[in-house]
Amino acid sequence: MSAPPSQKAGRLRRGVGQERLLAVALSAIVALMVLVPLVAVFVGAFGDEDGFTVTALTDVLASSRVLGNTLTVGLGTTILATGLGGLLAVILVRTDTPWRSGLEQLVLLPLYITPLLTAVAWSWLGSPRGGLINLLAQSALGLSGSLVNLHSAGGVVTVAALAYAPLPFLLISGALRGMDPALEESARVHGASITAAFRRVTMPLALPALLGSALLVFVQSLGLFSVPAVLGMPASFYVAGTEIYRLLNSYPARVSQAAGWGLLLLVVTAALVALQAAILKRRSYVTITGKAFRPRIVQVGRWRPVLLGIVLLYVLAAVVLPVATLCWAALVNFITVDPKLMSFDLRHFAYVLFTYPKTLLAARNSLVLGLLTATIICALGLAMAWVIVRSRGMAARFLDQVGMMPLAIPPIVLALGLLWSYVGLSWLPIYGTIGILLLAYVTHYLPFGLRALSSAVRQLHPELEDAARVSGASLLGTLRRIVLPLTRPTLVATWTLLFILSLQEISSSILLYTAPSTVLSVAVFDLWEAGNVNALAALSVMQLLVTFAALAVVARLRQKAVAA
Amino acid sequence: MARLNRRQILTILSLAASGLPARLSAQERNAVIEGAKREGRVNFANSASAPNFPQFIQAFTARYPFIDATTGLYSAPAGRVLARVDAELKARALTFDVLHVANLAPYLAMSQRGQLLGYRSPELDAYPPEASDRDQWAIARIVGVIMAYNRNILPADKAPKAWADLLNPEFKGRKLVIQDSAAGTSFNQMYLLEKRFGADFMRRWGQQEPVIVSTAAQLIDMLVRGEALVGATVDHFRAFDPDAVKAGIVGVYPSEGMPLATAPVAIFKDAPNPNAARLLVDFTLSAEGQTLLNTEIFKVYSMRRGVAPPAGQMPLDQTKPMLPQDIPDYERASRRFPETFDRYFKA
């Protein structure tokens, strides 16, 4: 027997009260996570032992070379990665290039290889005098100079673009799949050529995805640390990320200047986010809907091998060569191209497993952090997404805006703020534990989870939840019994991505770790700084094995879920 | 800067040696051991990045199996270690117990600020009084800074013989490689060479556009791979490492002298595990610890009597060792060093 209407109305009212409570609680949590470190960076940039000062900011603005380098890397990486990702998306979504489905999986693999490892591998391959490519070219072709030089601005941009291209690929391929093919067809019917239809219809419709991915890459590359640390510093090519690291890791540390750099990066990225919003507001893109379309496949004829070659070349440069180089370096006695001097064994694996004291601790911490980060973001992100999608209040708008803010905060800047916020906080003693790293990871990756889960919640009809609430389910019960099961596929995919991203994180970890809270990426970086390159390779290979094993497990689970 | 003999070196290292406090009685010694057992761990911040440094920790743990010295082991370039220590000290949130980096200057500053624990290790009886200062710190390693090149890339007759040779035109344009300001040995070398040759020498050295790397290990790697011709800030022991020698690296003791960087060991006044820290300092300064650390692992010079000098290297007093003479000036210069370094090499 159903409840009388007055009882139903009462339950819905109580539900609204619970929603508000949830929204306020989530807003408070997110505000603490995101705004506290930002305030700390702001205070750090304008204050020193003598009080208020703008010296740090003026010093930063006077560093024209580092500013120029940062901009070069930011713009260069963005243009190259977005162009590459867009091209790969067009090839694999809109053309009849062979093996598209398999290639799509391969193109996404760089997401799971930390840029630090790609940079280290490419440093061995492409350093100007001792790089393996140059040595091989010299012995095979008799060249006296260098064929490639990746210890340069161009090297930093190229390797960063290889590492980040999957992000634009994901967003742009999604947009291309979501487009109604009828729009292009009508352009063709009215006499437009394939290229004209692409230029006038497809490209403008993909603009939000293009801009969104360009912005994402720009923010990531503006605060880039590992790639310029490996490839730029040997060429005295410093960018903001390496400059912050350098300023904080010299004695005495130049804290205000580091904060000045952090603040500058924040201001630039915030301005760009606002600019992107303004550009997208001017036009309507409602033709891109959530409805599933089968994209129109263009027959490219004799260009098929060329397009296939482009995709394979990317996979070779971004995955095969770096991973093969790391595997080789992990097994060879020392790095040489002379076959007479080479011997292969497992001694470097034995070293990192049984002698290097950080391996087991770092592996344990990384796994714990990966599990916790992914789980917390999925829980928090799902609750936030639900409030944002289902509520219309101020708290929902606040959550939406503040929850996405970390996207505009370079991780090294976030780490600066967290370090200064929590290092002396006795009532919340997370400094010196993995707690502060967990806070950094959850804050940094929250937008990734929030965006994915918001899309999933939007696809659920609210009637299902209303029915549960009217039948007496509490808010948490509704979330647990209705929303959670229906968003499970997205949750599993998001959880996996977050787990893997957490395993790779270096930019904030390097500033926040202490001995007991060291993580795998820091252990790899330490081995690189200590010049222990073969051990670095062995540890990297082990890190990659864990990552790919996690991917395989999730793929298996998905297959089972589909079969069921 | 005058040439110094071993006695003078030790005398200069004695900055303010004062009266020796009484040694621990057997009962106090037992109390330290019992305290260390209760603490169960020691947090050791150091710039000892040699691949086989874990052997030292393993030997310490073998001696004191009730102390976990691995979980709290923080090994990084001196700059990163000191920046982290400094941040924790300022926030009164110290997690470290023992500090060991190759730069005396921060110990002087911390000692002045009362941040180090006075502890006279019984092992100091085997050291000259100049090896420690008011029992705040004791010198556990002495590292010299020299030049090096790869004989497979650069013929011996073209290699530099003196610091002044670094200014030769053939070494301009990314042919030299130096360590960044974060390295402790880098500060000592730059300070001493600036005092000896003047600011103009440093400016001209900077104008040679050397490649700057983070650590001494990366510097040797650059030489091995032929990415640079001459290493100009080489921790001496790295040039004589068997693997480096096999790869063609040749160490050069500059004719004007070898700047020295001393690497003290000290306990923080607010160390969370002061008893375990005392045992770690004792072990570091012991005959076993010094032989392991200096003769076997790092192959550097020890101040402990009876510890063999590094095999195959020049005895310390024949290297024309260079040390700071105006200690207050040395300490002041260390506080400005990152800016000074940037002015010469990153302008």
Interface residues (C-beta under 8 A of the other chain):
Chain A: S127 P128 R129 G130 G131 H151 A229 M233 P234 A235 S236 Y238 R246 L247 L248 N249 S250 Y251 P252 A253 R254 F334 I335 Y351 T355 Y356 P357 K358 L361 L419 V423 G424 S426 Y431 G432 T514 A515 P516 D526 E529 A530 G531 N532 V533 A535
Chain B: N43 F44 A45 S49 A50 P51 N52 P54 Q55 I57 T70 T71 G72 L73 Y74 S75 A76 P77 A78 G79 R80 L82 A83 R84 D86 A87 E88 K90 A91 R92 A93 T95 N103 A105 P106 R174 D180 S181 A182 G184 F187 E209 V211 I212 V213 S214 T215 A216 A217 Q218 I220 D221 M222 V224 R225 G226 E227 D243 A247 S334 R335 F337 P338 E339 K346
